[in-house]
């Protein structure tokens, strides 16, 4: 059995295998439990990644690893520590599997809701193959007869944000927070780092975000392109960069969360992938393409029911994701305590 690490990330190999020269290998271990050493190296991963000169990539070599000092208790204690951390890992893996299953459930739910919808009695319509008389042909494929297909530009106001450049520097005005592409993630907002920009009062009036606005990125990873995120006035006032589109639905026809979920659906993803300008690992859409984005349009009350059902599943997944983050944090704390001897483990 041997342990290998690349860029500080250890793995255990318990079958015969050829080892690439980019790995550092530990084998023929004496007085050291393999699983214990795995957790020691896992705990040291950030330290290995921090080695090397600024601006250069660290190569994980025998000199770096060999000089790293670790605590080696007796074998019985090593195995007990490995057992404790292994139990935590089992819970983490089970939670990860549950989240993956819930994501599949959500994907299936969204497919059914965006192709079959919900009747006034709260039931899904039968599939088109079973009840073709309930459906009509459309550019999106079969949709319920009560639905329409409209372009997003006819259903919402779409605005690009402030352009950041020295030429557009505003004298006077007001300094306000603004959202970058990095802040608008796939279905959620990352507000851990917010930058500011100086804008005129006219710009602020035009670009200030309101609750219910849907934010869509102009560019990014092709699999995340155009995915909508609803703004709930988490920061006020706040504007957006020109690489982030603000979509303000006419709510008498289109609900914000319905639009956000529709943009995350199979149909939405397909439109953005097919119509985007793509380069290596990146893609972009322009305002014209976003205006033409086709939206399957039930009545507002049916949209609201679709929103409610997807939100319920989203909340379940979010709760498990938060639980997973807590487990990982607890594991990190345990590793610090157990692998440094801060908290002794009885043999």
Order of alpha helices (4+ residues) and beta strands (2+ residues): beta-beta-beta-alpha-alpha-alpha-alpha-beta-beta-beta-alpha-beta-beta-beta-alpha-beta-beta-beta-beta-beta-alpha-alpha-beta-beta-alpha-beta-alpha
